[in-house]
Every structure is written in C-alpha cells, then in structure tokens.
Amino acid sequence: MYKTAREQAGLSQEYVALHIPCDRTTLSRIESFKIPASPETAKRIADICRRPQLTAWYCSEECAIGQTYCYKIKKRPLSETALEIKHWLNEVEKHRPLLTKIARDGVITPDEMDCAMSCTEAIMELEKAIEEYKLAMADALDIPKLVRAINKEQTPNRQAQRSA
C-alpha cells in the first residue's frame, strides 16, 4: 500500500524518506511490511504522496483500535458517495419515531430492540458513507483543517450561525 501510494505519486524512496524523515532502508522495510509504520509515519507518507486514503487504510488495517472501530472505506466518485449518503439518510429517517421516543425517555424496551438494531445499522452505514464522502472531497478541501476547526467549534459557518 505504501509503495503503491509512493509510486502513484511519482516519488522516489529517497524523496519520501527525506521528508518523513527516516532513512531509505527503513522506508523500504515499511513498504515491504517487514516493519510496521507508526501512525505518524503513515500520516506523513499519506501527506507526502497526497493519498488521504492511505490514512483510512492504516486505521482500518494496521491500527488495533481502528480495526475495531473504523470502517474499511475506499475512494469512490463523489457522485456515488453523495447518493449513498442520501440513501442512508432516508433509511435513518424511517426510524425517527423510535429515535424521538429514546430521546424522550432514554429507554429501549425489549419489544423495541429489533427496531433499535435496525436503526443503529442504518446510522452506522450513514457514518461509513460520510467517511467515503470525506475521502472523495479530500482532493478539493482540506478535510483535516475542517475536522480541527469543528473540534474547536470555530468553522466560519458555525461562527456566522452564532452571530445571527
């Protein structure tokens, strides 16, 4: 995966190793999976090679936490991911009555469990579609910058909404 990303970017091992920074032998061993990449190194390779999908792959395949909590996503055309989001939003909407009830009483009764499971699956599919959308948008937008801003609640749109 790392070697493919580097080669697709048209970069030499020497160039990537210099900018990680690490020595070329270490990069070669990472590329051949003889040693694991650290999260920081995987991110640096993704940034240098301009392949944001590499970080998604790392999280779902290499990271012990990510293997449990991250979806295996792939870069797909923006139109496909947008339609996927629309589909799953409609599926989640079907569960609005249950979500409203849970919000009101905070309880899922045994007879609601199947519906709650179906609702949770739809929400998780929506979440996966959103991650694929973000990956598709990564060529046009600085997604990490947006995430940092949202985490700080300082996006331009949020600031404008607050002052309105």
Backbone hydrogen bonds, N-H to C=O, Kabsch-Sander energy under -0.5 kcal/mol:
donor,donor_aa,acceptor,acceptor_aa,energy
5,A,1,M,-2.4
6,R,2,Y,-2.5
7,E,3,K,-3.0
8,Q,4,T,-2.8
9,A,5,A,-1.5
10,G,7,E,-1.2
11,L,6,R,-2.2
16,V,12,S,-2.2
17,A,13,Q,-3.0
18,L,14,E,-2.2
19,H,15,Y,-1.7
20,I,16,V,-1.1
22,C,17,A,-2.6
27,L,23,D,-1.9
28,S,24,R,-2.5
29,R,25,T,-2.2
30,I,26,T,-2.1
31,E,27,L,-3.0
32,S,28,S,-1.7
33,F,30,I,-1.6
34,K,29,R,-2.6
35,I,29,R,-1.3
42,A,38,S,-2.7
43,K,39,P,-2.3
44,R,40,E,-2.4
45,I,41,T,-2.8
46,A,42,A,-2.3
47,D,43,K,-2.7
48,I,44,R,-3.1
49,C,45,I,-2.7
50,R,46,A,-0.6
50,R,47,D,-0.6
51,R,46,A,-2.6
54,L,51,R,-2.0
55,T,52,P,-1.0
56,A,52,P,-1.1
57,W,53,Q,-2.3
58,Y,54,L,-2.6
59,C,55,T,-2.5
60,S,56,A,-2.0
61,E,57,W,-2.1
62,E,58,Y,-2.5
63,C,58,Y,-1.8
67,Q,63,C,-2.5
68,T,64,A,-0.6
68,T,65,I,-1.2
69,Y,65,I,-2.2
70,C,66,G,-2.9
73,I,71,Y,-1.1
76,R,74,K,-0.6
81,T,77,P,-1.9
82,A,78,L,-2.6
83,L,79,S,-2.0
84,E,80,E,-2.1
85,I,81,T,-2.3
86,K,82,A,-2.2
87,H,83,L,-2.4
88,W,84,E,-2.4
89,L,85,I,-2.6
90,N,86,K,-2.0
91,E,87,H,-1.8
92,V,88,W,-2.5
93,E,89,L,-2.4
94,K,90,N,-1.2
95,H,92,V,-1.9
96,R,93,E,-1.9
99,L,95,H,-2.5
100,T,96,R,-2.9
101,K,97,P,-2.3
102,I,98,L,-2.9
103,A,99,L,-2.4
104,R,100,T,-1.9
105,D,101,K,-3.0
106,G,102,I,-2.6
109,T,107,V,-0.6
112,E,109,T,-1.7
113,M,109,T,-0.6
113,M,110,P,-0.9
116,A,112,E,-2.7
117,M,113,M,-2.5
118,S,114,D,-2.3
119,C,115,C,-2.6
120,T,116,A,-2.5
121,E,117,M,-2.5
122,A,118,S,-2.1
123,I,119,C,-2.4
124,M,120,T,-2.5
125,E,121,E,-2.4
126,L,122,A,-2.2
127,E,123,I,-2.4
128,K,124,M,-2.3
129,A,125,E,-2.4
130,I,126,L,-2.4
131,E,127,E,-2.0
132,E,128,K,-2.1
133,Y,129,A,-2.1
134,K,130,I,-2.6
135,L,131,E,-1.9
136,A,132,E,-2.2
137,M,133,Y,-2.2
138,A,134,K,-0.7
138,A,135,L,-0.7
139,D,136,A,-0.6
140,A,137,M,-1.4
141,L,137,M,-2.6
143,I,141,L,-1.5
146,L,142,D,-2.0
147,V,143,I,-2.6
148,R,144,P,-2.5
149,A,145,K,-2.4
150,I,146,L,-2.7
151,N,147,V,-2.7
152,K,148,R,-1.4
153,E,150,I,-1.0
154,Q,149,A,-2.9
159,Q,155,T,-2.4
160,A,156,P,-2.3
161,Q,157,N,-2.2
162,R,158,R,-2.1
163,S,159,Q,-1.8
164,A,160,A,-0.9
